[in-house]
Structures are given as C-alpha cells and as structure tokens.
C-alpha cells in the first residue's frame, strides 16, 4: 500500500470505529477498537476509552500496525 492509498482509506472511515492491531515486537500485540479522530499530513489520531493515540502512516506501510476496517 502507498501512503496515498492509506490516507484515502482512512479518510473514508473518519469518525467511524475500526480495529487496530499494534505490533510491540517479539510476537507481542495490542488490539484496540478505536475511532479515527483526525488526519494530518504525517500522522493520524485515534480515540478509544483510554484516550487519544497518534500513529504515523509509515507505521501502516511498515506493518507496525494493521488496520481492519
């Protein structure tokens, strides 16, 4: 996936709930049900009951996070 495709997909789900699987390394993962809050040039913000987190679009490209729409 390219950065353009990722931004386009995320913009379609702005304000909607998605599932994020975050790779912590050494076969450790965290799963989040989050709402896409805001999109910026280099990062995007997600919100869940724990607060707001930011991720880079490059995190998706390098498969540090996986987004299930």
PERAZI-V622894 format. One record per residue. N is the residue number from 1. PHI is phi in whole degrees, -180 to 180 (none if undefined). Layout:
BEGIN
n-><N N>
phi-><PHI PHI>
END
This chain:
BEGIN
n-><1 2 3 4 5 6 7 8 9 10 11 12 13 14 15 16 17 18 19 20 21 22 23 24 25 26 27 28 29 30 31 32 33 34 35 36 37 38 39 40 41 42 43 44 45 46 47 48 49 50 51 52 53 54 55 56 57 58 59 60 61 62 63 64 65 66 67 68 69>
phi-><none -95 -62 -62 -63 -65 -62 -65 -62 -67 -66 -69 -107 -61 86 -107 -88 -134 -112 -119 -110 -104 -84 -91 96 52 59 -111 -133 -121 -111 -129 -101 -132 -110 -70 -95 -146 -118 -124 -62 -114 -135 -136 -107 -126 -131 -138 -69 -88 135 -109 -125 -118 -134 -91 -64 -66 -61 -74 -63 -86 65 -73 -124 -124 -108 -107 -82>
END
